Amino acid sequence: MEAGSIQEVKHELKELSQKDLVELCLKLAKYKKDNKEYLSYLLFKSHDKNAFVSEVKEQIDVYYSEISPATNLYYVKKNLRRTLRIIIKYSRYMDDKALSMDLYIYFLNKLLDSRIPFRNSKLLVNLYDQQIKKINALLSSLHEDLRADYKKDIERFTK
């Protein structure tokens, strides 16, 4: 089955009644957990993105509290990747590069403060470097005033 273009979908959605739209949204929400989470975000949390970012940061704190610096680095990597998947998903939901960058900076600050010996693992060093590249890519797409504010935060990672 081939998916229709966005224009085709938009045209068909305009043709539907409000009742049919509600039913369609509920079917989408039942189909996949990600659809339900995204719909919940749009309905309940998209109006206050800063509060949503605070909730995500709390979730990151919980994930970091589960990581022990003495744990095998393989398990540390798995937990860090899980945390990054959450950040990536919620960054897509927000569609705000400055707030996404804020989450990535928070993630790296937590990593540096956690006393995890990530420099002992090539995989974790690569993961760290990838996040710095992602931050720099986001930084280049921001307004000049925001760039100057974030450069101070990023200097810690390039040392």
N, C-alpha and C positions, 0 to 999 in steps of 0.2 A: 504494500500500500504506500502510495506517495502522499506526503504531507502537502497541503495547500500553502500557497504563499501567504504572507502576512496580509496583503491587500485583500485576498480572497476571504480569509478568515474574518477580517474586519468588516467586510461587506456583509457576510452572512450573519455576524453578530448584530449588526444594525437592523437586520430584518426580524430578529427574534423579539418576542415579547419579554417583559420583565420576568414573568413567571418562568419562562423557558430558560432565560439567562441564569436565574437562581438555580434551577435544576441542573443546568450544564456545569456551573461552578461546583455544585455539590458532588456531581459525578467525578469531576477532576480531582477534588479533594479526597474522595474515597479511593481513587485509583493508585495514588502514590503518596508516601509520607512527605516527600519534599514538596509536592504540590500543596498539601494541607498546611505545611509550615509556612510556605511562601504566602498563601492566601491569608493565614492568620497574621503574618507580619503586615501585609497590606491593609488588612481591616483594623487591626488593633494597635500596631506599634509604629507604623510608618509616619504618623503625625509628630512623633517625638523621637527623632533619630538619636539625639544625645543620650536619652534614657536607655534606648536600645543598646547603644555602644557600652554604656555602663553595665548593663546586664551581661553582655558578651564578655566584658573584662572580668566580671565576677566568675563567669564560667571558666575563663582561662585560668584564673586564680585557683579554682577547684582542681583543674587538671594538673596544674603545676604542684599543688599540694600532694598529689598522688605520686609524684616522682621523687624518688630518693636519690641523692647524688651518688650513693654507694651502690646503686643498682647496676646491673649489667647494662652496658651502653646500647645493646640491642633493644632492650625493653624501653630505655629512655627514648630512643629513636621512634619506636612505635607510638609512645605517648605524645611525643612532639608532633608527629605526623597527624595524629588524631586531632590535636589542638589546631593545627594548621588547616585541616579540612573544615573545621568549624569556622575559622576565620574566613576562609575562601568563600564558603557558602553564604555567610552573613554579609560579606562584602558585596557579593552579587545581589543580594536582596536590597541593600541600601542604595547601591548605584551612586555612591558619593566617594570620590577619590580621596578627599581629605580625611574623611572618617575611616576609610579603609586603611589609609596610611597610618592613622592613629592606632589602629588595631595591630598592624604589623610592628610598629615601633614599640608598642606595649609588650608584644610577644618577645621581641629581642631583648628588651630591658629585663623582662622576667627571666629569660635564659641566662643573661649575664649575671643577674643577682642570685640565681639559684645555686651557684657553686657546682653545677654539673660540669664535669671535666670533658666538655664536648670537643675540645681541641685535640683530644687523644683519639678521636675517631674521624677517619676521612669522610665517612658518610655524614656525620653531624656537622663537620666543617663545611661540606658542600651544601647542606641544608641551610646553614647560617648564611653562606655566601649568596645562595639563591634568594633569600629573603631580603638581603641588602640590595641585590639587583632589582627586585620587585619594588622596593621602597624608592630607589633612584628613578625607576621608570615612572612611578606614580608622581614623584616629585617634579619631574620634567613636564608633566601635564597640568600642574597646578598654576595658579596665578602667582605673579612675582612676589606679592606681599606674603602669601602663605608659604612660598618657597623659603623665604628668609627666616620665617618663624621655625619651620621644620628643620632647616639646616643645623640649627643649634642642637636639636635632639639627635640628629643623625651622626654628628661628629663623634659621639661615644662609640659607635660601631666600627668606624674605620681606623681606630687606633690599633 
